Amino acid sequence: MTAQLLLGLSILVGLHEAGHMLTAKMFGMRVEKFFIGFPPKIIGFKYGETEYGLGALPLGGFVKITGMIDESLDTDQMKAAPEPWEFRAKPAWQRLIVMLGGIFVNVVTGIIIFIAMVYFVGESYTPMSQANKYGVYVSKLGQEMGLQTGDKIIAINGNSVERFEDLRNPKYLLENESYYTVLRGGQELKVPIPSNFLDKLSDKEGNINFIEPLFTFVVGEVADGMPAKKAGLQVGDKIVDIGGTTILYFQDLRTILQNNKGKMIDVKVERKEEVVLLKVEVGKDGIIGFIPKSNLEPARAQYSLLSSIPRGTTNAFEIVGTQVKAFGKIFKGEVSASKSLSGPIGIAKVFGGTWDWIRFWSLVGMLSMVLAFMNLLPIPALDGGHVVFITYEIISGRAPSDRFLENAQRVGMVILLGLMVFAFGNDIYKLIEQYL
């Protein structure tokens, strides 16, 4: 998982810094260094006026443009009169484009990835007509909200949805005064979604599957060497009873297995119009080792190249919209920053331990949009801080003094270092909490 994270970040950081470098060179600015990773240097070479290299600290990168006050805080060059090739000698509008160059490239990269995913992979989803076939299964977290197993959810925030996956989409959960509309016992009810619901999803008791469609099943695949295989479970078997308890849905089976970890259980299965009794030892993790074949029929949306463009672009910018809503909730105190934000360790866990190209590129596309958003924040030392100062210069006609920019850069570096310490510490705390 670490290798996937480092590869993904290296791609995105390289493209981001290339956006700054190429726009700077386009306007005749001298670019001294282009590095992926931070010093100490592992390897490098010089081509023209620019040194290209890889740093030993992989979580970032930088471009050093002559005549610019940046994270290096190299201010000696600022004492001399500006040369024509320096950043500070160029018009404000050109400097603004250079500072937005990295953000622009990240946005374009994210959009291209999402368009490609939509075009080549399509979108697999569960239609609401299938999800409501038997109603939904509700975990403890969903029950606390007021949902009940068997509810049929017909809308979120007053809007009907086509895909079950939308019911768990943060885009909707982060809206103000969100709620589900459900059918229960023939009556239509409104179930409010708490404003701090995402906090609860982030807790170790929480789970993104706080609601899922109930479904009947047969055995679809049996894993070698697992208890199910050893007990004689076969593909096509229908599990109908465990220890005298009737099994209707897969969720019934899962609950019983979790309540009988490490125990021997009696399992009745229907097999070719016969009822067969098996004795199965449940693993200590509550798993016996088979994959269910659901009776629900998933759907897949396929897009032409032309229709992939607006769909992929929408998917990309929904990431930014969700980020904006999440930050708004954090600033209002409705969502905890420690529970909602993840650092490199948390992101690496999302990549997973096995290589999956679809998941990899989906996450890289998402991270590209997130990095664009984060870099646009008006924090000194980030691109957004430089954008604020240059925009002020364009509007007022007066540039901030070099001394002000130096001090602002120092403050920004302190803020960024504090955020990095918080992100790493928060990830480590979450890891420890999982095992308590």
N, C-alpha and C positions, 0 to 999 in steps of 0.2 A: 504493500500500500504506500510506503514511503517513496519508492521508486516512481510510482504513478504520479504522486503529488509533485515530486521534484521535476519530473518530465513536463507535467502540465504547467507548472509555474514558470519553468525555463522558457517554454514556448510563449507564454503570455507576456512575461517580463521582456524577453527578447523583442517581441513585436512592439510592445509599448515603447521601449527605449528607441527602437528603430524609427518609430513615429516622430520622436523628438529629433533624432539625428538627421533624418532625411529632410524634414522641413527646415532645420537649421542650415544644412548644406544648400538647400534650394535658395535660401536668401543670402548665401555667401558668408555665413558665420563659420568660424573655425571650430571644429569638434576635436577636442584633444583625446578623449577616451570614450570607448563604448564597452561596457562590461556587463556580463550576466553573472550575478553573484557579487559579493563584496570581498575586499582584500582580507587575507593575503592572496596574491595572485597565484593561480595554479599554472596557467599557460596563457600565452599571449603573442601577438605579432603586430607589427606596424605596417599599415598600408596607406601611403600618402601621408597626410598630416595626422591621421587618427590611429591610436593604439586600440586594438581589439583584444579582449581577453575574457577568461573565466576566473571567477573568484571562488575561494574555498567556502564562503558562507553563502549557501544557495538561495536563501529566501529574499530575493530582490535583485536589483541591478541599478546601473546608473549610466548617464551620459554626461560628460564634462564638456561644457561649451565655454569657450574663452569669453571672459568679460561678464560672466553671470555669477551672482551670489547664490550658491547652492549648498547642498549638505556637506561639501568638503570644507566650507568656511574659509576657503583660500582667498583672503582679501588683499594680499600684497599687490596683485595685478590691478586692483581698483585704484591704487594710489597714482598711477600714471595716467596721462591723457588717453582717452579711448581711441583704439585703432579702428579702421573701417571694417575689419572682419570680426569685431567683437559683438557679442550679444547686446551690450548696453549702448552700442553705437547705432543700432538699427531702429527704425520707426516702431512705435508702440504696437501698431497693428500686426507687424511681422513677428514681434516677440510674443504677442498673444497667440498667434497661429502656432508658433513653435511649442508653447506650453500646452496647447490643446491637442497637439499632434499625437501624443501617446494615448490620450483618452479617445480620440477619434478612431485610431487604429484598433483599440480594444473593442469599441462598439461595433465597428465593421467586422472584426473577427468573430465576435459573438453572433452577429446576425448571419454571417455566412455559415457558421457551424449549425445554427438552428435551421436555416433553410436546407442545408445538406441533409440533416437528420430527418426532416419532414419528407424530403424528396426520396431519399434512398431507403429509409426505414419505415416511414409512415407513422401512424399513431394507433397503438392498440389500446382499447378501453372496454369497460363494461357498460353497455347501454342501461339506462334506468329501467327500461321494461324488464330486463333480466335481473337487475339488482333488487327490484321490488317483487320478484316472483314469490318469494317466501318472506320478504321483509329483511331487516338488518339484524345482525348480531351486535350487541352492545357490550363493550368491556366495562370494567368498574369506573373508568374515567368518564365514559359516555353516560353511565347511569347517574353519576354525580351531577351531570348537566341536566338530567331529566328525561333522557331518551330511554326506551325500553326495547328489549329484544322482541322482534316481530313488527316493530314500527315500519311503516313504509314512508320514506322521505320523498316528498314531492316537489320541494323547492328550498332554496337557500336565499335568505334576505329578500324574500318575496318573488324571486325569479326562478322559473322552472329550469332545470338543467337536463342536458342530454346524456352526460357521462357521470357515472358514479364517482369517478376520481375527483370531479370538481367539488364534491361535498367535503373533501379533505384538503382542498387547495388553500394555502395561506392567503392567497389573493382575496378570497371571500371571508376567511376567518378573521382577517385583520380589519375588516370594515367596521365602522362604528355601529353599535347595537345590532350585531349580526344575530340571525336566528334561523332555525330550521322550521319548515312547515311539514308536519307529519300526519299520516292517517293512522289512527289507533282505534280499533273497535268500531270502525265506520264513522268516526268523528275526526274532523280536521282540527289539529292543535298547533300552537306556536311554541317552540322550545327555544328560549334565549341561549345564545352562546356567550359565556362569561368573557369579559374584556381581558382577563388574565389567562385565557384558555391555553395560549401557546406556551406559557410558563409551565402549565401542568403537563403539556405534551413533552416538554423538555426534561421533566423529572424522570427518575429511573422507573417509577411506577407507570408513567405515561407511555403511550404508544400511538404512532401514527394510525394504527389499525384500531382506533377506539370505536369505529364502526366499520363493518364489512358485510357484504351480502351473505345471508344464510344460503347454503347450497348442499344438496344431496350429492352423493359421490359413489364411485366404485374405485377399487385399487387400480391405479394407472401404471405404477412402476414400483418394483421392490428392490431395495438396495442389497447387494451382496454383503454377507457377513453381519447383517443387522438382525435384531431379535425377530422381526416379522418374517424374514427369510428362513431363519432357523426353525420357526414354529410352523412353517408350511404355508404361509399366506401367498396367494397367487394373483397375478394380473387378472382383473375382471371380477374378483371377489367383491361382494357387497357386505360390509360389516353391519349387522342388524342388532346385535345385542352384546353388551359387556357386563358380566356379573349380574345379570338380571335387569339391567337398565337398557331400554330400547334406544337405539341410535338412529335418529332421523337425519341429522345434519352433521357435516364434518366438524363443526364447532362443538357439538355434543361429545364427539370422540376426543377431541383435543382437550377439553376440560377434564374428562375422566382420566386420560393419560397423565395430565399434569398432577392430578390428585392421587395417582398411584405410582409415583416414581420409584423405581427399584423393586417393584412388587410383581408377582406372577398373577396374571388375570386370565379369566375364561372369556374367549372371544368367539361368538357365533357368527358365521358368514354364510351367505347364500352363494352356492356355486353350482351352476348348471342344474337349477331347480332342486338342489339338495341343500340341507342345512348341515354345515360341518363345524364341529367344536374344536377350537385350537387353544392351546395354552401358551401364552406369550408373556415373556418377561420384559416389563417396561424398563427402558434405560433410565439412568439417574437424571438425565436431562428431560425426561417425560416424552421421549421419542422412541418409536419402534422401528422406523426405517422404511417408510414407503411414501410415494407421492400420490395424492388423490387425483382422480380425474373428475372434474366438476361437471354437473349437468347444465351449468349456465353457459350460454354461448357468447364468447367475447366477440367484439367487432373490431375491424381494422379500417382506418381511414387512409386511403392512398391519395396522393396529390401529384398532379402534373408539375412540371418545372415552373410553369407560369403561376399556378395556384400555390406552389410552395413558397414563393417569395413573400406574399403578404402574410401567410400563416406563420412562417418562420420568423419574420420580422416582429409580428405580434407576440409570439412566444418569447423572443429575446427581450422586448421592452416590458413584458409583464414581470420579468425578474427585477428590473429597476423599480417598477411600481410597487412591488412587494417590499423591496428594501426601503423605499420612502415611507410606506405605511408602518413598517416595523420600527424605524427610527422615531417616527411620530409617537408610536405607542410607548417606546422607551422613554422619550423626553417627557411624556405625560405621566410617567410612573405606572402605567397600566401593565407594562411588560418588564420583567427583570432583565437587565443587560447580561448578568452572569449566566442566566439560563438560556438566553436567546442567541448569544454570540459564541462563535467557535473560532479557535486559532488553528495553526497548522496541524496540530495533533488531531483535533476534531475533524478537520477537513480530510486528513489522510484516512481516517476510519471510514468516511463516506465512500472513498474510492474503493475500499474493500481489499481483501488479501489475494483475490484472483483477478487475472486480467480479463477485462470485458471491454471491447472497443466501443460498443454503443454507450455503455455507462461512462467510459473514460471521456469520450468526446462530448457527451451531454453535460458532464461536470465541468469540462474545460470551457464549453460555451457559457455555462452559467457563471463560472468564475471570471470570465472575460468581462461580462456585463457588470458583475459586482465590483471588479477592480476599477472599471471606468467610473462607476458611481462613487466609490470610495476616494479615488484620486481627485474627483471634482469637489470634494468637501473643502470649504474655505479654511483650511488649516495651514499655517505657514509651514514650509518644507514639503507640502504636497503640491501637486500641479494647481489645485484649486486655490491655494493661497497666493501663488504667483498670478493666477488669473484675476483675483480680486484686486491686487495691487496695480496691475497693468490696466485693468478696466477703470480704476480710480484715476490713473494718469490720463487716460483717453478722455474721460468725462471732465476732469478738473483742469487739464492742461498742465498739471504739475506732478512731477515724478517724486515718489517718496525718497528721502535721503538714503545714501548707502548705509549710514549708521543705523537708520531705522530698519532697513532690510536685513542687515546683519543680526540685529537683536531679535527681529521677528523670526529669522531662520533658527536661531538658538532656541527660542521658545517653542517653535514647531518641532524641533528635534527632541526636546524634552517631552512634549506631548506624545510624539510617536513612540519614543522609547517606553513611556508609561503604558501606552496602549499595548505594545508588544509584551511587556511584562505581565499585564493583566490577562492578555489572550493566552499566553503560555501557562500562567498560573491557574487560570480558570479551566483549561483543558486538563491539567494535571489533577486538579481537585475533582473534576468529574470522573476521571479514571479511578481515583481512590474511592470515590463515593460508590461506584458500581460494585466494588468488592467488599464494602462494609456490611 
